[in-house]
Amino acid sequence: MRVLLVGVLLAGVALVTAAEPAAGRPRETEAERIARETVAAVRASEQAGLTTSLAPMPRRQVVAGPLTGRWTTCQLPDGFNPVHASVLPDGTVLLMAGSGNNSADFAAGHFQSYVFSPDTCSSFSLPTPGDMFCSVHAMLPNGNILVAGGTKQYDPFYGLRTSYEYDWVTRQFVRRPLMAGGGRWYPGATQLGSGDVFVLSGLNGAGALNTQPEVYHPATRTWSVTPYRLSVPTYPHMLPTAGGRLFFTGVAFGGSAVRVGFLQPLTGSFQPVGGLDTNRRDEGASFFVPFSQGRKVMVAGGAVATTALVDLYATANPLYQAGPSLDEPRKYLSHATLFDGRVLLVGGQDPQSNPVFTAQLYRPILNRLEAVAPTSAAHQYHSNLWVDPTGRAILIGGNPARGSVQRLVERFEPWYVDLADRPQITSAPASIGHNQPFTAQVQLATGATLKHLRIFRLASTTHQFGAAEGDFTLTRVTTPTGAGWSLTSSPNLTPPGYYYLVAVDSRDVPSQAKIIKVT
């Protein structure tokens, strides 16, 4: 007992010592701590070994069965380190790197971006006017990509005030006004139901945490600041809700003061949500659970192998509950919702910075994780994952240490990709509005019937997260010409922009996607 008591007393002394500032030194503010922890996390993420991280690995696991899928590979251009990915309305993908975590390229003003075609694995270079490395980006109602912030200085990192729209028709970056709230490096952003984009956090032009949220208004191409300030860790994961609030999932980058709960973005009011071990979720994954119509959220990994689930509307005070476990703890875990309603979880590294090659599929109906074939190469820090119009998941990148570049592209082809009798959408409107019935024609296999029409937001991901992603099942309605469909979800959940439209038949086989516009 004496030994135990001494241990407790020593622990108490340690806590007091850590909490009290040194004599004559001001107490560190929350914003200063978040900025310091962000820089420390970035430096730690770049200490992984290059030999094991970048070398292709043999497949270490054989998974049998009809639903496992397979991986195929190709390569990106030599020396290109993609950090940001946005699917465009024509099905190609904007890949941005800027200086690509390369201080020499930064000093030389060598900034890179490419447009990538998943079908052919071909790409072409774009003139890139500034360093968009570790900026944030979001789709706008017209399909353009807003790019805000970036790198003003390396070691320590300072953030730029610049903003651009990538015009997907002319294939050019168009300069927009400087952000009103200051510079941002590692900021967060998501589109609101109005089509405006809410931006917050990041390190400012002096390397301190930016606590001034702001909003980009694409209709007027202007920025405005909010009437409040907010300290949240960099790259915070936030998802839209039906009521117009943003749900902070409890995952962010490099910060211990992670918020979990609902933020009213225009006023700053906040409702906390409990039940999550936030100190273990740094650099994990979070996403809407498929088929939940945007009401359920899962967080996965970080420094742990556990997951957690929350129903945002179950009660007035929702709580996270434990979910199924991953095969091992992992950070920088990428995720993408497949057209059959399962979520692919892949890539990343363990808490010791060793690459993780295994992959799992989350089946929401069974609330279960199942193993699938592993990747053949490491995809760690700075990797990206999205689903293309065929329903394949495309995994790119990986930058575990400065100077390293993972060129290998790995494409996960689910069981449905090679089916000869997949449903086929033969006609559908080019655009649809909320609560406005429409008709679509679908060619079906013999004996099959049409079960669902579903939409999937085009992905725009950075650091393994896309803030406006989600899948939504359309509602069957009666139109003057017969049976039809309607998008009845709130515009806050399905903001204006471009989506995949996918038909699912009675066998649960999905079609290839038709890209449509939601107005």
Secondary structure, 3 states (H helix, E strand, C coil): CHHHHHHHHHHHHHHHHHHCCCCCCCCCCHHHHHHHHHHHHHHHHCCCCHHHHHCCCCCCCCCCCCCCCEEEEEECCCCCCCCEEEECCCCCEEEEEECCCCHHHHHHCCCEEEEEECCCCEEEEECCCCCCCCCEEEECCCCCEEEECCEEECCCCEEECCEEEEECCCCEEEEECCCCCCCEECCEEEECCCCCEEEECCECCCCCECCCCEEEECCCCEEEECCCCCCCCECCCEEECCCCCEEEECCCECCCCCCEEEECCCCCCEEECECCCHHHCCCCEEEECCCCCCCEEEEECCCCCCEEEEECCCCCCCECEECCCCCCCCECCEEEECCCCCEEEECCECCCCCECCCEEEEECCCCEEEEECCCCCCCCCCCEEEECCCCCEEEECCCCCCCCCCCEEEEEECCCCCCCCCCEEEECCCEECECCCECCEEECCCCCCEEEEEEEECCEEECCECCCCCEEECEEEEECCEEEEEECCCCCCCCCEEEEEEEEECCCCECCCEEEEEC
